[in-house]
Amino acid sequence: MEEEKMNLRLNMDAGSGSNPGDNPTNPVILDFDKVAEKEKAKAELPKQLQDRCRWLEEKFKAMESVDVIMELTLKI
């Protein structure tokens, strides 16, 4: 009786995984286009971040210039 429970449990564990790749009759097939898209996105992210930082720096410099002009105008 105990051995039957153990065998049943082992069989259930082997075939009831939530990962479809665990089932040898239903192998997972990679979509290489999606993999390539992800790799391309990973490569583009640092450039996008650098561009955004450069844009922010320009905006802050412009704001500082306006502050200086306003201070000079108020002093006059």
HTML snippet that shows the backbone in 3Dmol.js (N, CA, C, O; Angstrom):
<script src="https://3Dmol.org/build/3Dmol-min.js"></script>
<div id="view" style="width:600px;height:400px;position:relative"></div>
<script>
const pdb = `
ATOM      1  N   MET A   1       0.829  -1.189   0.000  1.00  0.00           N
ATOM      2  CA  MET A   1       0.000   0.000   0.000  1.00  0.00           C
ATOM      3  C   MET A   1       0.875   1.255   0.000  1.00  0.00           C
ATOM      4  O   MET A   1       0.646   2.161  -0.802  1.00  0.00           O
ATOM      5  N   GLU A   2       1.861   1.322   0.874  1.00  0.00           N
ATOM      6  CA  GLU A   2       2.750   2.481   0.952  1.00  0.00           C
ATOM      7  C   GLU A   2       3.559   2.625  -0.340  1.00  0.00           C
ATOM      8  O   GLU A   2       3.788   3.739  -0.810  1.00  0.00           O
ATOM      9  N   GLU A   3       3.988   1.500  -0.908  1.00  0.00           N
ATOM     10  CA  GLU A   3       4.754   1.533  -2.152  1.00  0.00           C
ATOM     11  C   GLU A   3       3.889   2.050  -3.308  1.00  0.00           C
ATOM     12  O   GLU A   3       4.380   2.776  -4.171  1.00  0.00           O
ATOM     13  N   GLU A   4       2.620   1.683  -3.325  1.00  0.00           N
ATOM     14  CA  GLU A   4       1.711   2.155  -4.370  1.00  0.00           C
ATOM     15  C   GLU A   4       1.531   3.671  -4.280  1.00  0.00           C
ATOM     16  O   GLU A   4       1.506   4.358  -5.301  1.00  0.00           O
ATOM     17  N   LYS A   5       1.406   4.187  -3.061  1.00  0.00           N
ATOM     18  CA  LYS A   5       1.272   5.634  -2.884  1.00  0.00           C
ATOM     19  C   LYS A   5       2.522   6.356  -3.388  1.00  0.00           C
ATOM     20  O   LYS A   5       2.440   7.410  -4.018  1.00  0.00           O
ATOM     21  N   MET A   6       3.685   5.756  -3.093  1.00  0.00           N
ATOM     22  CA  MET A   6       4.939   6.368  -3.513  1.00  0.00           C
ATOM     23  C   MET A   6       5.044   6.371  -5.037  1.00  0.00           C
ATOM     24  O   MET A   6       5.441   7.378  -5.624  1.00  0.00           O
ATOM     25  N   ASN A   7       4.694   5.259  -5.686  1.00  0.00           N
ATOM     26  CA  ASN A   7       4.748   5.190  -7.146  1.00  0.00           C
ATOM     27  C   ASN A   7       3.770   6.177  -7.777  1.00  0.00           C
ATOM     28  O   ASN A   7       4.099   6.836  -8.763  1.00  0.00           O
ATOM     29  N   LEU A   8       2.566   6.279  -7.210  1.00  0.00           N
ATOM     30  CA  LEU A   8       1.570   7.204  -7.719  1.00  0.00           C
ATOM     31  C   LEU A   8       2.076   8.642  -7.597  1.00  0.00           C
ATOM     32  O   LEU A   8       1.917   9.450  -8.511  1.00  0.00           O
ATOM     33  N   ARG A   9       2.678   8.938  -6.467  1.00  0.00           N
ATOM     34  CA  ARG A   9       3.198  10.288  -6.244  1.00  0.00           C
ATOM     35  C   ARG A   9       4.322  10.610  -7.223  1.00  0.00           C
ATOM     36  O   ARG A   9       4.372  11.715  -7.764  1.00  0.00           O
ATOM     37  N   LEU A  10       5.218   9.661  -7.456  1.00  0.00           N
ATOM     38  CA  LEU A  10       6.307   9.883  -8.399  1.00  0.00           C
ATOM     39  C   LEU A  10       5.772  10.111  -9.805  1.00  0.00           C
ATOM     40  O   LEU A  10       6.266  10.979 -10.524  1.00  0.00           O
ATOM     41  N   ASN A  11       4.768   9.340 -10.202  1.00  0.00           N
ATOM     42  CA  ASN A  11       4.187   9.505 -11.532  1.00  0.00           C
ATOM     43  C   ASN A  11       3.515  10.863 -11.668  1.00  0.00           C
ATOM     44  O   ASN A  11       3.619  11.504 -12.714  1.00  0.00           O
ATOM     45  N   MET A  12       2.831  11.304 -10.625  1.00  0.00           N
ATOM     46  CA  MET A  12       2.155  12.592 -10.675  1.00  0.00           C
ATOM     47  C   MET A  12       3.163  13.733 -10.732  1.00  0.00           C
ATOM     48  O   MET A  12       2.968  14.704 -11.463  1.00  0.00           O
ATOM     49  N   ASP A  13       4.244  13.614  -9.959  1.00  0.00           N
ATOM     50  CA  ASP A  13       5.266  14.653  -9.950  1.00  0.00           C
ATOM     51  C   ASP A  13       5.933  14.780 -11.318  1.00  0.00           C
ATOM     52  O   ASP A  13       6.251  15.885 -11.757  1.00  0.00           O
ATOM     53  N   ALA A  14       6.140  13.663 -11.982  1.00  0.00           N
ATOM     54  CA  ALA A  14       6.845  13.681 -13.255  1.00  0.00           C
ATOM     55  C   ALA A  14       6.017  14.314 -14.363  1.00  0.00           C
ATOM     56  O   ALA A  14       6.573  14.965 -15.247  1.00  0.00           O
ATOM     57  N   GLY A  15       4.706  14.138 -14.335  1.00  0.00           N
ATOM     58  CA  GLY A  15       3.900  14.608 -15.447  1.00  0.00           C
ATOM     59  C   GLY A  15       3.042  15.811 -15.163  1.00  0.00           C
ATOM     60  O   GLY A  15       2.350  16.280 -16.066  1.00  0.00           O
ATOM     61  N   SER A  16       3.050  16.327 -13.975  1.00  0.00           N
ATOM     62  CA  SER A  16       2.115  17.404 -13.661  1.00  0.00           C
ATOM     63  C   SER A  16       2.792  18.760 -13.513  1.00  0.00           C
ATOM     64  O   SER A  16       2.216  19.676 -12.926  1.00  0.00           O
ATOM     65  N   GLY A  17       3.996  18.900 -14.031  1.00  0.00           N
ATOM     66  CA  GLY A  17       4.696  20.172 -13.900  1.00  0.00           C
ATOM     67  C   GLY A  17       4.010  21.276 -14.680  1.00  0.00           C
ATOM     68  O   GLY A  17       3.353  21.024 -15.690  1.00  0.00           O
ATOM     69  N   SER A  18       4.167  22.497 -14.206  1.00  0.00           N
ATOM     70  CA  SER A  18       3.546  23.625 -14.887  1.00  0.00           C
ATOM     71  C   SER A  18       4.412  24.117 -16.042  1.00  0.00           C
ATOM     72  O   SER A  18       3.969  24.944 -16.840  1.00  0.00           O
ATOM     73  N   ASN A  19       5.628  23.621 -16.136  1.00  0.00           N
ATOM     74  CA  ASN A  19       6.517  24.003 -17.220  1.00  0.00           C
ATOM     75  C   ASN A  19       6.255  23.091 -18.413  1.00  0.00           C
ATOM     76  O   ASN A  19       6.503  21.889 -18.318  1.00  0.00           O
ATOM     77  N   PRO A  20       5.761  23.623 -19.538  1.00  0.00           N
ATOM     78  CA  PRO A  20       5.452  22.764 -20.674  1.00  0.00           C
ATOM     79  C   PRO A  20       6.682  22.059 -21.231  1.00  0.00           C
ATOM     80  O   PRO A  20       6.547  21.020 -21.878  1.00  0.00           O
ATOM     81  N   GLY A  21       7.855  22.587 -21.003  1.00  0.00           N
ATOM     82  CA  GLY A  21       9.068  21.945 -21.477  1.00  0.00           C
ATOM     83  C   GLY A  21       9.410  20.676 -20.727  1.00  0.00           C
ATOM     84  O   GLY A  21      10.243  19.892 -21.183  1.00  0.00           O
ATOM     85  N   ASP A  22       8.771  20.458 -19.568  1.00  0.00           N
ATOM     86  CA  ASP A  22       9.008  19.245 -18.800  1.00  0.00           C
ATOM     87  C   ASP A  22       8.390  18.025 -19.467  1.00  0.00           C
ATOM     88  O   ASP A  22       8.792  16.896 -19.185  1.00  0.00           O
ATOM     89  N   ASN A  23       7.428  18.236 -20.339  1.00  0.00           N
ATOM     90  CA  ASN A  23       6.725  17.138 -20.981  1.00  0.00           C
ATOM     91  C   ASN A  23       7.462  16.782 -22.271  1.00  0.00           C
ATOM     92  O   ASN A  23       7.494  17.590 -23.198  1.00  0.00           O
ATOM     93  N   PRO A  24       8.063  15.571 -22.349  1.00  0.00           N
ATOM     94  CA  PRO A  24       8.843  15.209 -23.536  1.00  0.00           C
ATOM     95  C   PRO A  24       7.990  15.082 -24.799  1.00  0.00           C
ATOM     96  O   PRO A  24       8.528  15.173 -25.902  1.00  0.00           O
ATOM     97  N   THR A  25       6.681  14.876 -24.673  1.00  0.00           N
ATOM     98  CA  THR A  25       5.830  14.777 -25.858  1.00  0.00           C
ATOM     99  C   THR A  25       5.426  16.148 -26.374  1.00  0.00           C
ATOM    100  O   THR A  25       4.879  16.256 -27.472  1.00  0.00           O
ATOM    101  N   ASN A  26       5.684  17.194 -25.604  1.00  0.00           N
ATOM    102  CA  ASN A  26       5.324  18.553 -25.997  1.00  0.00           C
ATOM    103  C   ASN A  26       6.512  19.480 -25.741  1.00  0.00           C
ATOM    104  O   ASN A  26       6.458  20.312 -24.834  1.00  0.00           O
ATOM    105  N   PRO A  27       7.595  19.348 -26.533  1.00  0.00           N
ATOM    106  CA  PRO A  27       8.786  20.164 -26.264  1.00  0.00           C
ATOM    107  C   PRO A  27       8.542  21.639 -26.576  1.00  0.00           C
ATOM    108  O   PRO A  27       7.716  21.984 -27.422  1.00  0.00           O
ATOM    109  N   VAL A  28       9.270  22.490 -25.884  1.00  0.00           N
ATOM    110  CA  VAL A  28       9.180  23.928 -26.112  1.00  0.00           C
ATOM    111  C   VAL A  28      10.074  24.275 -27.298  1.00  0.00           C
ATOM    112  O   VAL A  28      11.237  23.873 -27.350  1.00  0.00           O
ATOM    113  N   ILE A  29       9.520  25.024 -28.247  1.00  0.00           N
ATOM    114  CA  ILE A  29      10.282  25.445 -29.417  1.00  0.00           C
ATOM    115  C   ILE A  29      10.493  26.952 -29.306  1.00  0.00           C
ATOM    116  O   ILE A  29       9.539  27.724 -29.218  1.00  0.00           O
ATOM    117  N   LEU A  30      11.752  27.348 -29.314  1.00  0.00           N
ATOM    118  CA  LEU A  30      12.078  28.766 -29.173  1.00  0.00           C
ATOM    119  C   LEU A  30      11.734  29.531 -30.441  1.00  0.00           C
ATOM    120  O   LEU A  30      11.927  29.036 -31.552  1.00  0.00           O
ATOM    121  N   ASP A  31      11.229  30.725 -30.266  1.00  0.00           N
ATOM    122  CA  ASP A  31      10.977  31.635 -31.376  1.00  0.00           C
ATOM    123  C   ASP A  31      12.184  32.560 -31.455  1.00  0.00           C
ATOM    124  O   ASP A  31      12.315  33.496 -30.667  1.00  0.00           O
ATOM    125  N   PHE A  32      13.058  32.288 -32.409  1.00  0.00           N
ATOM    126  CA  PHE A  32      14.315  33.026 -32.488  1.00  0.00           C
ATOM    127  C   PHE A  32      14.111  34.489 -32.857  1.00  0.00           C
ATOM    128  O   PHE A  32      14.961  35.327 -32.555  1.00  0.00           O
ATOM    129  N   ASP A  33      12.992  34.806 -33.507  1.00  0.00           N
ATOM    130  CA  ASP A  33      12.696  36.211 -33.797  1.00  0.00           C
ATOM    131  C   ASP A  33      12.480  36.980 -32.499  1.00  0.00           C
ATOM    132  O   ASP A  33      12.949  38.109 -32.352  1.00  0.00           O
ATOM    133  N   LYS A  34      11.761  36.358 -31.550  1.00  0.00           N
ATOM    134  CA  LYS A  34      11.523  37.016 -30.259  1.00  0.00           C
ATOM    135  C   LYS A  34      12.823  37.151 -29.478  1.00  0.00           C
ATOM    136  O   LYS A  34      13.060  38.164 -28.820  1.00  0.00           O
ATOM    137  N   VAL A  35      13.660  36.126 -29.555  1.00  0.00           N
ATOM    138  CA  VAL A  35      14.954  36.177 -28.868  1.00  0.00           C
ATOM    139  C   VAL A  35      15.791  37.317 -29.451  1.00  0.00           C
ATOM    140  O   VAL A  35      16.426  38.068 -28.710  1.00  0.00           O
ATOM    141  N   ALA A  36      15.791  37.443 -30.773  1.00  0.00           N
ATOM    142  CA  ALA A  36      16.555  38.512 -31.423  1.00  0.00           C
ATOM    143  C   ALA A  36      16.004  39.883 -31.035  1.00  0.00           C
ATOM    144  O   ALA A  36      16.768  40.823 -30.819  1.00  0.00           O
ATOM    145  N   GLU A  37      14.670  39.997 -30.944  1.00  0.00           N
ATOM    146  CA  GLU A  37      14.057  41.265 -30.532  1.00  0.00           C
ATOM    147  C   GLU A  37      14.496  41.655 -29.128  1.00  0.00           C
ATOM    148  O   GLU A  37      14.817  42.814 -28.867  1.00  0.00           O
ATOM    149  N   LYS A  38      14.508  40.678 -28.227  1.00  0.00           N
ATOM    150  CA  LYS A  38      14.912  40.954 -26.847  1.00  0.00           C
ATOM    151  C   LYS A  38      16.368  41.397 -26.788  1.00  0.00           C
ATOM    152  O   LYS A  38      16.706  42.331 -26.059  1.00  0.00           O
ATOM    153  N   GLU A  39      17.224  40.736 -27.546  1.00  0.00           N
ATOM    154  CA  GLU A  39      18.640  41.106 -27.562  1.00  0.00           C
ATOM    155  C   GLU A  39      18.822  42.515 -28.126  1.00  0.00           C
ATOM    156  O   GLU A  39      19.635  43.293 -27.628  1.00  0.00           O
ATOM    157  N   LYS A  40      18.057  42.833 -29.169  1.00  0.00           N
ATOM    158  CA  LYS A  40      18.136  44.167 -29.765  1.00  0.00           C
ATOM    159  C   LYS A  40      17.681  45.222 -28.757  1.00  0.00           C
ATOM    160  O   LYS A  40      18.291  46.286 -28.642  1.00  0.00           O
ATOM    161  N   ALA A  41      16.608  44.918 -28.032  1.00  0.00           N
ATOM    162  CA  ALA A  41      16.099  45.859 -27.028  1.00  0.00           C
ATOM    163  C   ALA A  41      17.130  46.065 -25.921  1.00  0.00           C
ATOM    164  O   ALA A  41      17.323  47.187 -25.451  1.00  0.00           O
ATOM    165  N   LYS A  42      17.792  44.987 -25.505  1.00  0.00           N
ATOM    166  CA  LYS A  42      18.828  45.104 -24.470  1.00  0.00           C
ATOM    167  C   LYS A  42      19.965  46.005 -24.934  1.00  0.00           C
ATOM    168  O   LYS A  42      20.512  46.780 -24.150  1.00  0.00           O
ATOM    169  N   ALA A  43      20.314  45.898 -26.205  1.00  0.00           N
ATOM    170  CA  ALA A  43      21.404  46.710 -26.741  1.00  0.00           C
ATOM    171  C   ALA A  43      20.986  48.173 -26.868  1.00  0.00           C
ATOM    172  O   ALA A  43      21.816  49.068 -26.706  1.00  0.00           O
ATOM    173  N   GLU A  44      19.710  48.426 -27.155  1.00  0.00           N
ATOM    174  CA  GLU A  44      19.233  49.796 -27.350  1.00  0.00           C
ATOM    175  C   GLU A  44      18.986  50.533 -26.031  1.00  0.00           C
ATOM    176  O   GLU A  44      19.058  51.761 -25.994  1.00  0.00           O
ATOM    177  N   LEU A  45      18.701  49.818 -24.968  1.00  0.00           N
ATOM    178  CA  LEU A  45      18.369  50.467 -23.703  1.00  0.00           C
ATOM    179  C   LEU A  45      19.455  51.404 -23.186  1.00  0.00           C
ATOM    180  O   LEU A  45      19.133  52.528 -22.800  1.00  0.00           O
ATOM    181  N   PRO A  46      20.722  51.002 -23.158  1.00  0.00           N
ATOM    182  CA  PRO A  46      21.750  51.939 -22.672  1.00  0.00           C
ATOM    183  C   PRO A  46      21.833  53.214 -23.519  1.00  0.00           C
ATOM    184  O   PRO A  46      22.036  54.305 -22.986  1.00  0.00           O
ATOM    185  N   LYS A  47      21.675  53.070 -24.839  1.00  0.00           N
ATOM    186  CA  LYS A  47      21.707  54.255 -25.707  1.00  0.00           C
ATOM    187  C   LYS A  47      20.523  55.166 -25.409  1.00  0.00           C
ATOM    188  O   LYS A  47      20.681  56.385 -25.351  1.00  0.00           O
ATOM    189  N   GLN A  48      19.344  54.593 -25.222  1.00  0.00           N
ATOM    190  CA  GLN A  48      18.166  55.398 -24.898  1.00  0.00           C
ATOM    191  C   GLN A  48      18.355  56.125 -23.571  1.00  0.00           C
ATOM    192  O   GLN A  48      17.990  57.293 -23.437  1.00  0.00           O
ATOM    193  N   LEU A  49      18.924  55.429 -22.597  1.00  0.00           N
ATOM    194  CA  LEU A  49      19.173  56.041 -21.293  1.00  0.00           C
ATOM    195  C   LEU A  49      20.170  57.195 -21.414  1.00  0.00           C
ATOM    196  O   LEU A  49      19.977  58.259 -20.826  1.00  0.00           O
ATOM    197  N   GLN A  50      21.224  56.972 -22.174  1.00  0.00           N
ATOM    198  CA  GLN A  50      22.226  58.020 -22.367  1.00  0.00           C
ATOM    199  C   GLN A  50      21.610  59.230 -23.074  1.00  0.00           C
ATOM    200  O   GLN A  50      21.879  60.371 -22.699  1.00  0.00           O
ATOM    201  N   ASP A  51      20.791  58.986 -24.087  1.00  0.00           N
ATOM    202  CA  ASP A  51      20.120  60.086 -24.791  1.00  0.00           C
ATOM    203  C   ASP A  51      19.200  60.857 -23.850  1.00  0.00           C
ATOM    204  O   ASP A  51      19.154  62.087 -23.895  1.00  0.00           O
ATOM    205  N   ARG A  52      18.478  60.149 -23.007  1.00  0.00           N
ATOM    206  CA  ARG A  52      17.552  60.801 -22.071  1.00  0.00           C
ATOM    207  C   ARG A  52      18.324  61.635 -21.049  1.00  0.00           C
ATOM    208  O   ARG A  52      17.907  62.742 -20.706  1.00  0.00           O
ATOM    209  N   CYS A  53      19.435  61.112 -20.570  1.00  0.00           N
ATOM    210  CA  CYS A  53      20.256  61.871 -19.608  1.00  0.00           C
ATOM    211  C   CYS A  53      20.811  63.137 -20.254  1.00  0.00           C
ATOM    212  O   CYS A  53      20.819  64.202 -19.638  1.00  0.00           O
ATOM    213  N   ARG A  54      21.273  63.017 -21.492  1.00  0.00           N
ATOM    214  CA  ARG A  54      21.790  64.183 -22.208  1.00  0.00           C
ATOM    215  C   ARG A  54      20.685  65.227 -22.382  1.00  0.00           C
ATOM    216  O   ARG A  54      20.932  66.420 -22.209  1.00  0.00           O
ATOM    217  N   TRP A  55      19.483  64.794 -22.719  1.00  0.00           N
ATOM    218  CA  TRP A  55      18.344  65.690 -22.890  1.00  0.00           C
ATOM    219  C   TRP A  55      18.033  66.414 -21.578  1.00  0.00           C
ATOM    220  O   TRP A  55      17.801  67.623 -21.569  1.00  0.00           O
ATOM    221  N   LEU A  56      18.030  65.661 -20.464  1.00  0.00           N
ATOM    222  CA  LEU A  56      17.767  66.270 -19.158  1.00  0.00           C
ATOM    223  C   LEU A  56      18.835  67.294 -18.791  1.00  0.00           C
ATOM    224  O   LEU A  56      18.524  68.367 -18.274  1.00  0.00           O
ATOM    225  N   GLU A  57      20.094  66.959 -19.060  1.00  0.00           N
ATOM    226  CA  GLU A  57      21.175  67.905 -18.772  1.00  0.00           C
ATOM    227  C   GLU A  57      20.972  69.209 -19.539  1.00  0.00           C
ATOM    228  O   GLU A  57      21.163  70.295 -18.991  1.00  0.00           O
ATOM    229  N   GLU A  58      20.587  69.099 -20.804  1.00  0.00           N
ATOM    230  CA  GLU A  58      20.343  70.306 -21.604  1.00  0.00           C
ATOM    231  C   GLU A  58      19.202  71.129 -21.019  1.00  0.00           C
ATOM    232  O   GLU A  58      19.279  72.356 -20.970  1.00  0.00           O
ATOM    233  N   LYS A  59      18.149  70.457 -20.577  1.00  0.00           N
ATOM    234  CA  LYS A  59      17.004  71.169 -19.999  1.00  0.00           C
ATOM    235  C   LYS A  59      17.397  71.876 -18.704  1.00  0.00           C
ATOM    236  O   LYS A  59      16.989  73.014 -18.468  1.00  0.00           O
ATOM    237  N   PHE A  60      18.185  71.207 -17.866  1.00  0.00           N
ATOM    238  CA  PHE A  60      18.629  71.830 -16.616  1.00  0.00           C
ATOM    239  C   PHE A  60      19.523  73.040 -16.889  1.00  0.00           C
ATOM    240  O   PHE A  60      19.409  74.065 -16.216  1.00  0.00           O
ATOM    241  N   LYS A  61      20.408  72.920 -17.874  1.00  0.00           N
ATOM    242  CA  LYS A  61      21.268  74.057 -18.225  1.00  0.00           C
ATOM    243  C   LYS A  61      20.428  75.233 -18.703  1.00  0.00           C
ATOM    244  O   LYS A  61      20.705  76.382 -18.358  1.00  0.00           O
ATOM    245  N   ALA A  62      19.402  74.943 -19.498  1.00  0.00           N
ATOM    246  CA  ALA A  62      18.519  76.012 -19.984  1.00  0.00           C
ATOM    247  C   ALA A  62      17.788  76.668 -18.817  1.00  0.00           C
ATOM    248  O   ALA A  62      17.635  77.889 -18.785  1.00  0.00           O
ATOM    249  N   MET A  63      17.339  75.863 -17.863  1.00  0.00           N
ATOM    250  CA  MET A  63      16.643  76.412 -16.691  1.00  0.00           C
ATOM    251  C   MET A  63      17.585  77.274 -15.859  1.00  0.00           C
ATOM    252  O   MET A  63      17.185  78.328 -15.365  1.00  0.00           O
ATOM    253  N   GLU A  64      18.835  76.834 -15.701  1.00  0.00           N
ATOM    254  CA  GLU A  64      19.815  77.616 -14.948  1.00  0.00           C
ATOM    255  C   GLU A  64      20.077  78.952 -15.642  1.00  0.00           C
ATOM    256  O   GLU A  64      20.217  79.981 -14.981  1.00  0.00           O
ATOM    257  N   SER A  65      20.142  78.933 -16.957  1.00  0.00           N
ATOM    258  CA  SER A  65      20.359  80.176 -17.713  1.00  0.00           C
ATOM    259  C   SER A  65      19.215  81.148 -17.482  1.00  0.00           C
ATOM    260  O   SER A  65      19.438  82.345 -17.298  1.00  0.00           O
ATOM    261  N   VAL A  66      17.997  80.638 -17.491  1.00  0.00           N
ATOM    262  CA  VAL A  66      16.827  81.489 -17.252  1.00  0.00           C
ATOM    263  C   VAL A  66      16.884  82.064 -15.844  1.00  0.00           C
ATOM    264  O   VAL A  66      16.566  83.235 -15.639  1.00  0.00           O
ATOM    265  N   ASP A  67      17.285  81.250 -14.871  1.00  0.00           N
ATOM    266  CA  ASP A  67      17.398  81.737 -13.487  1.00  0.00           C
ATOM    267  C   ASP A  67      18.406  82.881 -13.387  1.00  0.00           C
ATOM    268  O   ASP A  67      18.150  83.881 -12.716  1.00  0.00           O
ATOM    269  N   VAL A  68      19.540  82.735 -14.047  1.00  0.00           N
ATOM    270  CA  VAL A  68      20.577  83.773 -14.008  1.00  0.00           C
ATOM    271  C   VAL A  68      20.053  85.048 -14.647  1.00  0.00           C
ATOM    272  O   VAL A  68      20.252  86.136 -14.107  1.00  0.00           O
ATOM    273  N   ILE A  69      19.389  84.930 -15.784  1.00  0.00           N
ATOM    274  CA  ILE A  69      18.836  86.110 -16.467  1.00  0.00           C
ATOM    275  C   ILE A  69      17.795  86.791 -15.592  1.00  0.00           C
ATOM    276  O   ILE A  69      17.763  88.019 -15.509  1.00  0.00           O
ATOM    277  N   MET A  70      16.941  86.005 -14.936  1.00  0.00           N
ATOM    278  CA  MET A  70      15.911  86.589 -14.069  1.00  0.00           C
ATOM    279  C   MET A  70      16.539  87.313 -12.887  1.00  0.00           C
ATOM    280  O   MET A  70      16.069  88.382 -12.499  1.00  0.00           O
ATOM    281  N   GLU A  71      17.600  86.744 -12.307  1.00  0.00           N
ATOM    282  CA  GLU A  71      18.284  87.390 -11.183  1.00  0.00           C
ATOM    283  C   GLU A  71      18.891  88.720 -11.616  1.00  0.00           C
ATOM    284  O   GLU A  71      18.792  89.721 -10.907  1.00  0.00           O
ATOM    285  N   LEU A  72      19.518  88.716 -12.784  1.00  0.00           N
ATOM    286  CA  LEU A  72      20.113  89.961 -13.286  1.00  0.00           C
ATOM    287  C   LEU A  72      19.034  91.006 -13.560  1.00  0.00           C
ATOM    288  O   LEU A  72      19.221  92.189 -13.277  1.00  0.00           O
ATOM    289  N   THR A  73      17.924  90.569 -14.104  1.00  0.00           N
ATOM    290  CA  THR A  73      16.828  91.494 -14.396  1.00  0.00           C
ATOM    291  C   THR A  73      16.269  92.088 -13.115  1.00  0.00           C
ATOM    292  O   THR A  73      15.963  93.279 -13.062  1.00  0.00           O
ATOM    293  N   LEU A  74      16.135  91.268 -12.087  1.00  0.00           N
ATOM    294  CA  LEU A  74      15.595  91.751 -10.818  1.00  0.00           C
ATOM    295  C   LEU A  74      16.557  92.720 -10.127  1.00  0.00           C
ATOM    296  O   LEU A  74      16.113  93.635  -9.432  1.00  0.00           O
ATOM    297  N   LYS A  75      17.852  92.534 -10.305  1.00  0.00           N
ATOM    298  CA  LYS A  75      18.842  93.401  -9.668  1.00  0.00           C
ATOM    299  C   LYS A  75      18.919  94.758 -10.350  1.00  0.00           C
ATOM    300  O   LYS A  75      19.320  95.740  -9.726  1.00  0.00           O
ATOM    301  N   ILE A  76      18.555  94.825 -11.578  1.00  0.00           N
ATOM    302  CA  ILE A  76      18.668  96.089 -12.330  1.00  0.00           C
ATOM    303  C   ILE A  76      17.575  97.028 -11.984  1.00  0.00           C
ATOM    304  O   ILE A  76      17.518  98.134 -12.522  1.00  0.00           O
TER     305      ILE A  76
END
`;
const viewer = $3Dmol.createViewer("view");
viewer.addModel(pdb, "pdb");
viewer.setStyle({}, {cartoon: {color: "spectrum"}});
viewer.zoomTo();
viewer.render();
</script>
